[in-house]
Amino acid sequence: MKDLSPPLEADLLPVSRSATGSVFAATGLLGDDPVPVVFATLADGAPCVYIGMRATPKTT
């Protein structure tokens, strides 16, 4: 997706935190409705972010 879309920018409001990840509500992505954003770790240990139904691994 790197070359298909510009980077997303949004304000993140914390919702919850657990051992499996942190959940935020992103405002400013899709109009006025908040969008869930989850920072988590994949089974192989790679950090990732879920926005909607898409998981994106962290890149350096």
C-alpha distance matrix in Angstrom:
0.0 3.8 5.5 5.0 6.1 8.8 9.5 11.3 15.0 17.6 21.0 21.2 24.5 25.6 26.5 27.3 27.2 28.0 28.1 24.9 22.8 22.9 22.2 21.6 21.7 19.3 20.9 19.7 16.2 17.5 21.0 23.8 22.9 21.8 18.6 19.0 17.0 18.0 17.9 19.1 19.6 18.7 21.8 21.3 21.5 17.9 17.1 14.2 13.5 13.6 12.9 14.5 14.1 10.7 11.2 9.1 11.4 12.7 12.2 15.2
3.8 0.0 3.8 5.7 6.1 7.2 7.8 10.7 14.1 17.2 20.5 21.1 24.6 25.8 27.2 28.1 27.7 28.8 28.8 25.9 23.5 23.4 23.0 22.2 22.5 19.8 21.3 19.9 16.9 18.8 22.0 24.8 24.3 23.0 20.1 20.5 18.1 19.1 18.4 19.9 20.3 19.8 23.0 22.1 21.8 18.1 17.1 14.7 14.3 15.3 14.7 16.9 17.0 13.5 13.3 10.4 11.8 12.0 10.5 12.8
5.5 3.8 0.0 3.8 5.9 7.5 9.6 12.7 16.1 19.3 22.9 23.9 27.5 28.9 30.4 31.5 31.3 32.5 32.5 29.6 27.2 27.0 26.4 25.4 25.3 22.3 23.4 21.4 18.5 19.9 22.9 26.1 25.9 25.1 22.4 23.3 21.2 22.5 22.1 23.6 24.0 23.3 26.4 25.4 25.4 21.6 20.9 18.4 17.9 18.6 17.5 19.3 19.4 16.1 16.5 13.9 15.4 15.7 14.0 15.8
5.0 5.7 3.8 0.0 3.8 7.0 9.7 11.9 15.5 18.4 22.1 23.1 26.5 28.2 29.3 30.7 30.9 32.1 32.5 29.4 27.0 26.6 25.5 24.4 23.8 20.9 21.7 19.6 16.4 17.3 20.3 23.6 23.4 22.9 20.3 21.5 20.0 21.7 21.9 23.6 24.4 23.7 26.7 26.3 26.4 22.8 21.8 18.8 17.7 17.6 16.0 17.2 17.3 14.5 15.7 13.9 16.2 17.1 16.1 18.4
6.1 6.1 5.9 3.8 0.0 3.8 6.5 8.3 11.8 14.8 18.5 19.8 23.3 25.2 26.5 28.1 28.6 30.2 30.9 28.0 25.2 24.4 23.1 21.6 20.8 17.6 18.2 16.0 12.9 14.2 17.1 20.3 20.4 19.8 17.5 19.0 17.5 19.7 20.0 22.2 23.5 23.3 26.7 26.5 26.1 22.5 20.9 17.8 16.1 16.0 14.0 15.5 16.4 13.8 15.1 13.2 15.8 16.2 15.7 17.9
8.8 7.2 7.5 7.0 3.8 0.0 3.8 6.4 9.3 12.7 16.4 18.1 21.8 23.9 25.7 27.5 27.9 29.9 30.7 28.1 25.1 23.8 22.7 20.8 20.1 16.6 17.0 14.6 12.2 14.3 16.7 19.7 20.2 19.5 17.6 19.1 17.4 19.7 19.7 22.3 23.8 24.2 27.7 27.4 26.5 22.8 20.8 18.0 16.2 16.8 14.7 16.8 18.3 15.8 16.5 14.3 16.4 16.0 15.2 16.8
9.5 7.8 9.6 9.7 6.5 3.8 0.0 3.8 6.6 10.1 13.5 14.9 18.6 20.6 22.6 24.3 24.5 26.5 27.4 25.0 21.8 20.5 19.6 17.6 17.3 14.0 14.9 13.1 11.0 13.8 16.4 18.8 19.0 17.7 15.7 16.8 14.6 16.7 16.4 19.2 20.8 21.7 25.4 25.1 23.8 20.2 17.8 15.2 13.3 14.4 12.6 15.3 17.1 14.5 14.7 12.3 14.1 13.2 12.9 14.4
11.3 10.7 12.7 11.9 8.3 6.4 3.8 0.0 3.8 6.7 10.3 11.7 15.3 17.5 19.4 21.4 22.1 24.4 25.7 23.4 20.0 18.2 16.8 14.5 13.8 10.3 11.1 9.6 7.4 10.5 13.1 15.3 15.4 13.9 12.1 13.5 11.7 14.4 14.8 17.9 20.2 21.3 25.1 25.4 23.9 20.6 17.8 14.9 12.2 12.7 10.3 12.9 15.3 13.4 14.0 12.4 14.7 14.1 14.7 16.6
15.0 14.1 16.1 15.5 11.8 9.3 6.6 3.8 0.0 3.8 7.2 9.4 13.1 15.7 18.0 20.4 21.2 24.0 25.6 23.8 20.2 17.8 16.3 13.5 12.6 9.0 9.2 7.8 7.2 10.9 12.6 14.1 14.7 13.0 12.2 13.7 12.0 14.9 15.2 18.7 21.4 23.1 26.9 27.2 25.4 22.2 19.0 16.5 13.6 14.4 12.1 14.7 17.7 16.2 16.5 15.0 17.0 15.8 16.6 17.9
17.6 17.2 19.3 18.4 14.8 12.7 10.1 6.7 3.8 0.0 3.8 6.2 9.6 12.6 14.9 17.6 19.0 22.0 24.1 22.5 18.8 16.0 14.0 10.7 9.4 5.8 5.7 5.4 5.9 9.6 10.9 11.5 11.9 9.9 9.7 11.3 10.3 13.5 14.4 18.2 21.2 23.2 27.0 27.8 25.8 23.0 19.5 17.0 13.7 14.0 11.6 13.9 17.2 16.5 17.0 16.2 18.3 17.3 18.8 20.3
21.0 20.5 22.9 22.1 18.5 16.4 13.5 10.3 7.2 3.8 0.0 3.8 6.6 10.0 12.7 15.6 17.2 20.6 23.0 22.0 18.2 14.9 13.0 9.3 8.1 5.5 5.4 6.8 8.7 11.9 12.4 11.8 12.2 9.7 10.4 11.6 10.8 13.6 14.5 18.3 21.7 24.1 27.8 28.8 26.5 24.0 20.3 18.2 15.0 15.4 13.4 15.6 19.1 18.8 19.0 18.4 20.2 19.0 20.8 22.0
21.2 21.1 23.9 23.1 19.8 18.1 14.9 11.7 9.4 6.2 3.8 0.0 3.8 6.4 9.2 11.9 13.4 16.8 19.3 18.4 14.6 11.2 9.3 5.7 5.6 4.6 6.6 9.3 10.3 13.2 14.3 13.3 12.6 9.3 9.4 9.3 8.2 10.5 11.5 15.2 18.7 21.4 24.9 26.2 23.8 21.7 17.9 15.9 12.8 13.3 11.9 14.2 17.5 17.4 17.2 17.0 18.6 17.5 19.9 21.3
24.5 24.6 27.5 26.5 23.3 21.8 18.6 15.3 13.1 9.6 6.6 3.8 0.0 3.8 6.4 9.6 11.9 15.5 18.5 18.1 14.5 10.8 8.7 5.3 5.1 6.4 8.0 11.4 12.8 15.1 15.7 13.8 12.8 9.4 10.3 9.7 9.6 11.4 12.8 16.2 19.9 22.7 26.0 27.6 25.1 23.5 19.7 18.0 15.0 15.1 13.9 15.6 18.9 19.4 19.3 19.6 21.1 20.3 22.9 24.4
25.6 25.8 28.9 28.2 25.2 23.9 20.6 17.5 15.7 12.6 10.0 6.4 3.8 0.0 3.8 6.1 8.1 11.9 15.0 15.0 11.6 7.9 6.4 4.5 6.5 9.0 11.3 14.8 15.7 17.9 18.8 17.0 15.4 11.7 11.9 10.1 9.5 10.1 11.1 14.0 17.7 20.7 23.7 25.5 22.9 21.8 18.1 16.9 14.3 14.6 14.4 16.1 18.9 19.5 18.8 19.4 20.4 19.7 22.7 24.2
26.5 27.2 30.4 29.3 26.5 25.7 22.6 19.4 18.0 14.9 12.7 9.2 6.4 3.8 0.0 3.8 7.2 10.6 14.1 13.9 11.1 7.8 5.4 5.0 6.6 10.1 12.5 16.2 16.7 18.2 19.2 17.2 14.9 11.3 11.4 9.1 9.6 9.8 11.7 14.0 17.7 20.4 23.1 25.4 23.1 22.4 19.0 17.6 14.9 14.4 14.3 15.2 17.8 19.0 18.6 20.0 21.2 21.1 24.5 26.3
27.3 28.1 31.5 30.7 28.1 27.5 24.3 21.4 20.4 17.6 15.6 11.9 9.6 6.1 3.8 0.0 3.8 6.9 10.5 10.8 8.6 5.9 5.2 7.1 9.7 13.0 15.9 19.5 19.6 21.2 22.6 20.8 18.2 14.6 14.0 11.0 10.8 9.5 10.8 12.2 15.6 18.4 20.7 23.2 20.8 20.6 17.5 16.6 14.7 14.4 15.3 16.4 18.3 19.4 18.4 19.9 20.6 20.6 24.1 25.9
27.2 27.7 31.3 30.9 28.6 27.9 24.5 22.1 21.2 19.0 17.2 13.4 11.9 8.1 7.2 3.8 0.0 3.8 7.1 8.0 6.1 4.3 6.2 8.9 12.2 15.1 18.3 21.7 21.5 23.4 25.2 23.7 21.2 17.5 16.4 13.0 11.8 9.5 9.5 10.1 13.0 16.2 18.3 20.5 17.9 18.1 15.1 15.0 13.8 14.3 16.0 17.6 19.0 19.6 17.9 19.0 19.1 18.8 22.4 24.0
28.0 28.8 32.5 32.1 30.2 29.9 26.5 24.4 24.0 22.0 20.6 16.8 15.5 11.9 10.6 6.9 3.8 0.0 3.8 5.3 5.4 6.2 8.6 11.9 15.3 18.1 21.5 24.8 24.2 25.9 27.9 26.7 23.9 20.3 18.7 15.1 13.8 10.7 10.4 9.6 11.7 14.6 15.9 18.5 16.1 17.0 14.6 15.0 14.6 15.0 17.4 18.7 19.4 20.0 18.0 19.4 19.0 19.2 22.8 24.6
28.1 28.8 32.5 32.5 30.9 30.7 27.4 25.7 25.6 24.1 23.0 19.3 18.5 15.0 14.1 10.5 7.1 3.8 0.0 3.8 5.8 8.2 11.3 14.7 18.2 20.7 24.3 27.3 26.4 28.3 30.6 29.6 26.9 23.2 21.3 17.5 15.8 12.2 11.0 9.0 9.9 12.6 13.4 15.7 13.3 14.8 13.1 14.3 14.9 15.8 18.7 20.3 20.4 20.5 17.9 19.1 18.1 18.3 21.9 23.5
24.9 25.9 29.6 29.4 28.0 28.1 25.0 23.4 23.8 22.5 22.0 18.4 18.1 15.0 13.9 10.8 8.0 5.3 3.8 0.0 3.8 7.4 9.9 13.6 16.9 19.0 22.7 25.5 24.2 25.9 28.5 27.9 25.0 21.5 19.1 15.3 13.4 9.7 8.7 6.1 7.1 9.4 10.6 13.3 11.3 12.5 10.8 11.4 12.0 12.5 15.7 17.1 16.9 16.9 14.4 15.9 15.2 15.9 19.6 21.7
22.8 23.5 27.2 27.0 25.2 25.1 21.8 20.0 20.2 18.8 18.2 14.6 14.5 11.6 11.1 8.6 6.1 5.4 5.8 3.8 0.0 3.8 6.7 10.0 13.5 15.5 19.2 22.0 20.8 22.7 25.3 24.7 22.0 18.4 16.0 12.4 10.2 6.5 5.4 4.3 7.1 10.1 12.5 14.7 12.3 12.4 9.7 9.6 9.3 10.2 13.0 14.9 15.4 15.2 12.9 14.0 13.7 14.0 17.8 19.8
22.9 23.4 27.0 26.6 24.4 23.8 20.5 18.2 17.8 16.0 14.9 11.2 10.8 7.9 7.8 5.9 4.3 6.2 8.2 7.4 3.8 0.0 3.8 6.7 10.4 12.5 16.1 19.1 18.4 20.5 22.7 21.8 19.4 15.6 13.8 10.4 8.3 5.6 5.2 6.7 10.1 13.3 16.0 18.0 15.4 14.9 11.6 11.0 9.5 10.3 12.2 14.3 15.7 15.7 13.9 14.8 15.0 14.8 18.4 20.3
22.2 23.0 26.4 25.5 23.1 22.7 19.6 16.8 16.3 14.0 13.0 9.3 8.7 6.4 5.4 5.2 6.2 8.6 11.3 9.9 6.7 3.8 0.0 3.8 7.0 9.6 13.1 16.3 15.6 17.4 19.4 18.4 15.7 12.0 10.4 6.9 5.8 4.5 6.6 8.8 12.6 15.1 18.0 20.3 18.1 17.2 13.9 12.3 9.8 9.4 10.2 11.8 13.7 14.4 13.5 14.9 16.0 16.3 19.8 22.0
21.6 22.2 25.4 24.4 21.6 20.8 17.6 14.5 13.5 10.7 9.3 5.7 5.3 4.5 5.0 7.1 8.9 11.9 14.7 13.6 10.0 6.7 3.8 0.0 3.8 6.2 9.6 12.9 12.7 14.8 16.4 15.2 13.1 9.3 8.3 5.9 5.1 6.3 8.3 11.5 15.3 17.8 21.0 23.0 20.7 19.3 15.7 13.7 10.7 10.4 9.9 11.7 14.5 15.1 14.7 15.6 17.1 16.9 20.1 22.1
21.7 22.5 25.3 23.8 20.8 20.1 17.3 13.8 12.6 9.4 8.1 5.6 5.1 6.5 6.6 9.7 12.2 15.3 18.2 16.9 13.5 10.4 7.0 3.8 0.0 3.8 6.5 10.0 10.2 11.7 13.0 11.5 9.4 5.5 5.5 4.8 6.0 8.8 11.4 14.6 18.4 20.6 23.8 25.8 23.9 22.2 18.7 16.2 12.7 11.6 10.0 10.9 14.3 15.4 15.9 17.0 19.1 19.1 22.0 24.2
19.3 19.8 22.3 20.9 17.6 16.6 14.0 10.3 9.0 5.8 5.5 4.6 6.4 9.0 10.1 13.0 15.1 18.1 20.7 19.0 15.5 12.5 9.6 6.2 3.8 0.0 3.8 6.7 6.8 9.1 10.6 9.9 8.6 5.3 5.0 6.2 6.5 10.0 12.1 15.7 19.2 21.2 24.8 26.3 24.5 22.2 18.7 16.0 12.3 11.6 9.1 10.6 14.3 14.7 15.4 15.9 18.2 18.0 20.5 22.5
20.9 21.3 23.4 21.7 18.2 17.0 14.9 11.1 9.2 5.7 5.4 6.6 8.0 11.3 12.5 15.9 18.3 21.5 24.3 22.7 19.2 16.1 13.1 9.6 6.5 3.8 0.0 3.8 5.7 7.6 7.9 6.8 6.8 4.9 6.6 9.2 10.1 13.7 15.9 19.5 23.0 24.9 28.5 30.0 28.2 25.8 22.3 19.5 15.8 15.0 12.1 13.0 16.8 17.3 18.5 18.9 21.4 21.1 23.2 25.1
19.7 19.9 21.4 19.6 16.0 14.6 13.1 9.6 7.8 5.4 6.8 9.3 11.4 14.8 16.2 19.5 21.7 24.8 27.3 25.5 22.0 19.1 16.3 12.9 10.0 6.7 3.8 0.0 3.8 6.0 5.8 6.4 7.8 7.5 8.7 11.8 12.4 16.1 18.1 21.7 24.9 26.6 30.3 31.5 29.8 27.1 23.7 20.8 17.2 16.4 13.2 14.1 17.8 17.9 19.4 19.3 22.1 21.7 23.3 25.1
16.2 16.9 18.5 16.4 12.9 12.2 11.0 7.4 7.2 5.9 8.7 10.3 12.8 15.7 16.7 19.6 21.5 24.2 26.4 24.2 20.8 18.4 15.6 12.7 10.2 6.8 5.7 3.8 0.0 3.8 6.1 8.0 8.2 7.7 7.2 10.3 10.8 14.5 16.5 19.9 22.9 24.2 27.8 29.0 27.7 24.8 21.7 18.5 14.9 13.8 10.2 11.1 14.5 14.5 16.3 16.3 19.4 19.5 21.0 23.3
17.5 18.8 19.9 17.3 14.2 14.3 13.8 10.5 10.9 9.6 11.9 13.2 15.1 17.9 18.2 21.2 23.4 25.9 28.3 25.9 22.7 20.5 17.4 14.8 11.7 9.1 7.6 6.0 3.8 0.0 3.8 6.5 6.5 7.6 7.5 11.1 12.6 16.3 18.9 21.9 25.0 25.9 29.3 30.8 29.8 27.1 24.2 20.7 17.1 15.2 11.5 11.0 14.3 15.0 17.5 18.2 21.6 22.2 23.8 26.3
21.0 22.0 22.9 20.3 17.1 16.7 16.4 13.1 12.6 10.9 12.4 14.3 15.7 18.8 19.2 22.6 25.2 27.9 30.6 28.5 25.3 22.7 19.4 16.4 13.0 10.6 7.9 5.8 6.1 3.8 0.0 3.8 5.8 8.2 9.6 13.4 15.2 19.0 21.7 24.9 28.1 29.2 32.7 34.3 33.1 30.4 27.4 24.0 20.3 18.6 14.9 14.4 17.8 18.7 21.1 21.8 25.0 25.4 27.0 29.3
23.8 24.8 26.1 23.6 20.3 19.7 18.8 15.3 14.1 11.5 11.8 13.3 13.8 17.0 17.2 20.8 23.7 26.7 29.6 27.9 24.7 21.8 18.4 15.2 11.5 9.9 6.8 6.4 8.0 6.5 3.8 0.0 3.8 6.5 9.3 12.9 15.2 18.9 21.7 24.9 28.4 29.9 33.3 35.1 33.7 31.3 28.0 24.9 21.1 19.4 15.9 15.3 18.9 20.3 22.5 23.4 26.5 26.7 28.7 30.9
22.9 24.3 25.9 23.4 20.4 20.2 19.0 15.4 14.7 11.9 12.2 12.6 12.8 15.4 14.9 18.2 21.2 23.9 26.9 25.0 22.0 19.4 15.7 13.1 9.4 8.6 6.8 7.8 8.2 6.5 5.8 3.8 0.0 3.8 6.5 9.9 12.7 16.3 19.4 22.4 25.9 27.2 30.4 32.5 31.3 29.1 26.0 22.8 19.0 16.8 13.5 12.5 16.0 17.8 20.1 21.5 24.6 25.3 27.6 30.0
21.8 23.0 25.1 22.9 19.8 19.5 17.7 13.9 13.0 9.9 9.7 9.3 9.4 11.7 11.3 14.6 17.5 20.3 23.2 21.5 18.4 15.6 12.0 9.3 5.5 5.3 4.9 7.5 7.7 7.6 8.2 6.5 3.8 0.0 3.8 6.7 9.3 12.8 15.9 19.0 22.6 24.1 27.4 29.5 28.0 26.0 22.7 19.7 15.9 14.0 11.1 10.7 14.4 16.0 17.7 19.0 21.9 22.4 24.9 27.3
18.6 20.1 22.4 20.3 17.5 17.6 15.7 12.1 12.2 9.7 10.4 9.4 10.3 11.9 11.4 14.0 16.4 18.7 21.3 19.1 16.0 13.8 10.4 8.3 5.5 5.0 6.6 8.7 7.2 7.5 9.6 9.3 6.5 3.8 0.0 3.8 6.4 10.0 13.2 16.0 19.5 20.8 24.0 26.1 24.8 22.7 19.6 16.4 12.7 10.4 7.4 7.0 10.8 12.2 14.0 15.5 18.5 19.3 21.9 24.6
19.0 20.5 23.3 21.5 19.0 19.1 16.8 13.5 13.7 11.3 11.6 9.3 9.7 10.1 9.1 11.0 13.0 15.1 17.5 15.3 12.4 10.4 6.9 5.9 4.8 6.2 9.2 11.8 10.3 11.1 13.4 12.9 9.9 6.7 3.8 0.0 3.8 6.6 10.1 12.7 16.2 17.7 20.8 23.1 21.7 20.0 16.9 13.9 10.4 8.1 6.3 6.4 9.6 11.2 12.1 14.0 16.6 17.5 20.6 23.4
17.0 18.1 21.2 20.0 17.5 17.4 14.6 11.7 12.0 10.3 10.8 8.2 9.6 9.5 9.6 10.8 11.8 13.8 15.8 13.4 10.2 8.3 5.8 5.1 6.0 6.5 10.1 12.4 10.8 12.6 15.2 15.2 12.7 9.3 6.4 3.8 0.0 3.8 6.7 9.8 13.3 15.0 18.4 20.3 18.7 16.7 13.4 10.5 6.9 5.7 4.8 7.1 9.8 10.0 9.9 11.1 13.3 13.9 17.0 19.7
18.0 19.1 22.5 21.7 19.7 19.7 16.7 14.4 14.9 13.5 13.6 10.5 11.4 10.1 9.8 9.5 9.5 10.7 12.2 9.7 6.5 5.6 4.5 6.3 8.8 10.0 13.7 16.1 14.5 16.3 19.0 18.9 16.3 12.8 10.0 6.6 3.8 0.0 3.8 6.2 9.8 11.8 15.1 17.1 15.4 13.9 10.7 8.3 5.6 5.0 6.7 8.9 10.3 10.3 9.1 10.5 11.8 12.6 16.1 18.8
17.9 18.4 22.1 21.9 20.0 19.7 16.4 14.8 15.2 14.4 14.5 11.5 12.8 11.1 11.7 10.8 9.5 10.4 11.0 8.7 5.4 5.2 6.6 8.3 11.4 12.1 15.9 18.1 16.5 18.9 21.7 21.7 19.4 15.9 13.2 10.1 6.7 3.8 0.0 3.8 7.3 10.0 13.4 14.8 12.6 11.0 7.5 5.9 4.5 6.4 9.0 11.8 12.8 11.8 9.4 9.7 9.8 9.9 13.5 15.8
19.1 19.9 23.6 23.6 22.2 22.3 19.2 17.9 18.7 18.2 18.3 15.2 16.2 14.0 14.0 12.2 10.1 9.6 9.0 6.1 4.3 6.7 8.8 11.5 14.6 15.7 19.5 21.7 19.9 21.9 24.9 24.9 22.4 19.0 16.0 12.7 9.8 6.2 3.8 0.0 3.8 6.7 9.8 11.6 9.4 8.6 5.9 5.5 6.1 7.7 11.2 13.5 13.4 12.4 9.4 10.1 9.5 10.2 13.9 16.4
19.6 20.3 24.0 24.4 23.5 23.8 20.8 20.2 21.4 21.2 21.7 18.7 19.9 17.7 17.7 15.6 13.0 11.7 9.9 7.1 7.1 10.1 12.6 15.3 18.4 19.2 23.0 24.9 22.9 25.0 28.1 28.4 25.9 22.6 19.5 16.2 13.3 9.8 7.3 3.8 0.0 3.8 6.7 7.9 5.6 5.5 4.3 5.8 8.3 10.1 13.8 16.1 15.3 13.8 10.3 10.6 8.8 9.7 13.2 15.5
18.7 19.8 23.3 23.7 23.3 24.2 21.7 21.3 23.1 23.2 24.1 21.4 22.7 20.7 20.4 18.4 16.2 14.6 12.6 9.4 10.1 13.3 15.1 17.8 20.6 21.2 24.9 26.6 24.2 25.9 29.2 29.9 27.2 24.1 20.8 17.7 15.0 11.8 10.0 6.7 3.8 0.0 3.8 5.4 5.3 5.3 6.2 6.8 9.6 10.7 14.4 16.2 14.5 12.9 9.4 10.1 8.3 10.4 13.5 16.3
21.8 23.0 26.4 26.7 26.7 27.7 25.4 25.1 26.9 27.0 27.8 24.9 26.0 23.7 23.1 20.7 18.3 15.9 13.4 10.6 12.5 16.0 18.0 21.0 23.8 24.8 28.5 30.3 27.8 29.3 32.7 33.3 30.4 27.4 24.0 20.8 18.4 15.1 13.4 9.8 6.7 3.8 0.0 3.8 5.4 7.4 9.4 10.6 13.4 14.1 17.9 19.2 17.1 15.8 12.6 13.5 11.7 13.8 16.5 19.0
21.3 22.1 25.4 26.3 26.5 27.4 25.1 25.4 27.2 27.8 28.8 26.2 27.6 25.5 25.4 23.2 20.5 18.5 15.7 13.3 14.7 18.0 20.3 23.0 25.8 26.3 30.0 31.5 29.0 30.8 34.3 35.1 32.5 29.5 26.1 23.1 20.3 17.1 14.8 11.6 7.9 5.4 3.8 0.0 3.8 5.7 9.0 10.9 14.3 15.8 19.4 21.2 19.2 17.3 13.7 13.7 11.0 12.6 14.7 16.8
21.5 21.8 25.4 26.4 26.1 26.5 23.8 23.9 25.4 25.8 26.5 23.8 25.1 22.9 23.1 20.8 17.9 16.1 13.3 11.3 12.3 15.4 18.1 20.7 23.9 24.5 28.2 29.8 27.7 29.8 33.1 33.7 31.3 28.0 24.8 21.7 18.7 15.4 12.6 9.4 5.6 5.3 5.4 3.8 0.0 3.8 6.4 9.3 12.8 14.9 18.6 20.9 19.5 17.5 13.8 13.3 10.3 10.9 13.3 15.0
17.9 18.1 21.6 22.8 22.5 22.8 20.2 20.6 22.2 23.0 24.0 21.7 23.5 21.8 22.4 20.6 18.1 17.0 14.8 12.5 12.4 14.9 17.2 19.3 22.2 22.2 25.8 27.1 24.8 27.1 30.4 31.3 29.1 26.0 22.7 20.0 16.7 13.9 11.0 8.6 5.5 5.3 7.4 5.7 3.8 0.0 3.8 6.4 10.2 12.7 16.2 18.7 17.6 15.1 11.3 10.0 6.7 7.3 9.6 11.7
17.1 17.1 20.9 21.8 20.9 20.8 17.8 17.8 19.0 19.5 20.3 17.9 19.7 18.1 19.0 17.5 15.1 14.6 13.1 10.8 9.7 11.6 13.9 15.7 18.7 18.7 22.3 23.7 21.7 24.2 27.4 28.0 26.0 22.7 19.6 16.9 13.4 10.7 7.5 5.9 4.3 6.2 9.4 9.0 6.4 3.8 0.0 3.8 7.2 10.3 13.6 16.5 16.1 13.7 10.0 8.7 5.9 5.6 9.0 11.1
14.2 14.7 18.4 18.8 17.8 18.0 15.2 14.9 16.5 17.0 18.2 15.9 18.0 16.9 17.6 16.6 15.0 15.0 14.3 11.4 9.6 11.0 12.3 13.7 16.2 16.0 19.5 20.8 18.5 20.7 24.0 24.9 22.8 19.7 16.4 13.9 10.5 8.3 5.9 5.5 5.8 6.8 10.6 10.9 9.3 6.4 3.8 0.0 3.8 6.7 9.9 12.9 12.5 10.0 6.5 5.4 4.1 5.2 8.9 11.9
13.5 14.3 17.9 17.7 16.1 16.2 13.3 12.2 13.6 13.7 15.0 12.8 15.0 14.3 14.9 14.7 13.8 14.6 14.9 12.0 9.3 9.5 9.8 10.7 12.7 12.3 15.8 17.2 14.9 17.1 20.3 21.1 19.0 15.9 12.7 10.4 6.9 5.6 4.5 6.1 8.3 9.6 13.4 14.3 12.8 10.2 7.2 3.8 0.0 3.8 6.5 9.7 10.3 8.2 5.6 5.4 6.5 7.4 10.8 13.8
13.6 15.3 18.6 17.6 16.0 16.8 14.4 12.7 14.4 14.0 15.4 13.3 15.1 14.6 14.4 14.4 14.3 15.0 15.8 12.5 10.2 10.3 9.4 10.4 11.6 11.6 15.0 16.4 13.8 15.2 18.6 19.4 16.8 14.0 10.4 8.1 5.7 5.0 6.4 7.7 10.1 10.7 14.1 15.8 14.9 12.7 10.3 6.7 3.8 0.0 3.8 6.2 6.6 5.5 4.3 6.4 8.8 10.7 14.0 17.2
12.9 14.7 17.5 16.0 14.0 14.7 12.6 10.3 12.1 11.6 13.4 11.9 13.9 14.4 14.3 15.3 16.0 17.4 18.7 15.7 13.0 12.2 10.2 9.9 10.0 9.1 12.1 13.2 10.2 11.5 14.9 15.9 13.5 11.1 7.4 6.3 4.8 6.7 9.0 11.2 13.8 14.4 17.9 19.4 18.6 16.2 13.6 9.9 6.5 3.8 0.0 3.8 6.1 5.6 6.7 8.2 11.4 12.9 15.6 18.8
14.5 16.9 19.3 17.2 15.5 16.8 15.3 12.9 14.7 13.9 15.6 14.2 15.6 16.1 15.2 16.4 17.6 18.7 20.3 17.1 14.9 14.3 11.8 11.7 10.9 10.6 13.0 14.1 11.1 11.0 14.4 15.3 12.5 10.7 7.0 6.4 7.1 8.9 11.8 13.5 16.1 16.2 19.2 21.2 20.9 18.7 16.5 12.9 9.7 6.2 3.8 0.0 3.8 5.7 8.3 10.8 14.2 16.2 18.9 22.3
14.1 17.0 19.4 17.3 16.4 18.3 17.1 15.3 17.7 17.2 19.1 17.5 18.9 18.9 17.8 18.3 19.0 19.4 20.4 16.9 15.4 15.7 13.7 14.5 14.3 14.3 16.8 17.8 14.5 14.3 17.8 18.9 16.0 14.4 10.8 9.6 9.8 10.3 12.8 13.4 15.3 14.5 17.1 19.2 19.5 17.6 16.1 12.5 10.3 6.6 6.1 3.8 0.0 3.8 6.8 10.0 13.3 16.1 18.8 22.4
10.7 13.5 16.1 14.5 13.8 15.8 14.5 13.4 16.2 16.5 18.8 17.4 19.4 19.5 19.0 19.4 19.6 20.0 20.5 16.9 15.2 15.7 14.4 15.1 15.4 14.7 17.3 17.9 14.5 15.0 18.7 20.3 17.8 16.0 12.2 11.2 10.0 10.3 11.8 12.4 13.8 12.9 15.8 17.3 17.5 15.1 13.7 10.0 8.2 5.5 5.6 5.7 3.8 0.0 3.8 6.5 10.0 12.9 15.3 18.9
11.2 13.3 16.5 15.7 15.1 16.5 14.7 14.0 16.5 17.0 19.0 17.2 19.3 18.8 18.6 18.4 17.9 18.0 17.9 14.4 12.9 13.9 13.5 14.7 15.9 15.4 18.5 19.4 16.3 17.5 21.1 22.5 20.1 17.7 14.0 12.1 9.9 9.1 9.4 9.4 10.3 9.4 12.6 13.7 13.8 11.3 10.0 6.5 5.6 4.3 6.7 8.3 6.8 3.8 0.0 3.8 6.6 9.7 12.4 16.1
9.1 10.4 13.9 13.9 13.2 14.3 12.3 12.4 15.0 16.2 18.4 17.0 19.6 19.4 20.0 19.9 19.0 19.4 19.1 15.9 14.0 14.8 14.9 15.6 17.0 15.9 18.9 19.3 16.3 18.2 21.8 23.4 21.5 19.0 15.5 14.0 11.1 10.5 9.7 10.1 10.6 10.1 13.5 13.7 13.3 10.0 8.7 5.4 5.4 6.4 8.2 10.8 10.0 6.5 3.8 0.0 3.8 6.5 8.8 12.5
11.4 11.8 15.4 16.2 15.8 16.4 14.1 14.7 17.0 18.3 20.2 18.6 21.1 20.4 21.2 20.6 19.1 19.0 18.1 15.2 13.7 15.0 16.0 17.1 19.1 18.2 21.4 22.1 19.4 21.6 25.0 26.5 24.6 21.9 18.5 16.6 13.3 11.8 9.8 9.5 8.8 8.3 11.7 11.0 10.3 6.7 5.9 4.1 6.5 8.8 11.4 14.2 13.3 10.0 6.6 3.8 0.0 3.8 6.4 9.9
12.7 12.0 15.7 17.1 16.2 16.0 13.2 14.1 15.8 17.3 19.0 17.5 20.3 19.7 21.1 20.6 18.8 19.2 18.3 15.9 14.0 14.8 16.3 16.9 19.1 18.0 21.1 21.7 19.5 22.2 25.4 26.7 25.3 22.4 19.3 17.5 13.9 12.6 9.9 10.2 9.7 10.4 13.8 12.6 10.9 7.3 5.6 5.2 7.4 10.7 12.9 16.2 16.1 12.9 9.7 6.5 3.8 0.0 3.8 6.8
12.2 10.5 14.0 16.1 15.7 15.2 12.9 14.7 16.6 18.8 20.8 19.9 22.9 22.7 24.5 24.1 22.4 22.8 21.9 19.6 17.8 18.4 19.8 20.1 22.0 20.5 23.2 23.3 21.0 23.8 27.0 28.7 27.6 24.9 21.9 20.6 17.0 16.1 13.5 13.9 13.2 13.5 16.5 14.7 13.3 9.6 9.0 8.9 10.8 14.0 15.6 18.9 18.8 15.3 12.4 8.8 6.4 3.8 0.0 3.8
15.2 12.8 15.8 18.4 17.9 16.8 14.4 16.6 17.9 20.3 22.0 21.3 24.4 24.2 26.3 25.9 24.0 24.6 23.5 21.7 19.8 20.3 22.0 22.1 24.2 22.5 25.1 25.1 23.3 26.3 29.3 30.9 30.0 27.3 24.6 23.4 19.7 18.8 15.8 16.4 15.5 16.3 19.0 16.8 15.0 11.7 11.1 11.9 13.8 17.2 18.8 22.3 22.4 18.9 16.1 12.5 9.9 6.8 3.8 0.0
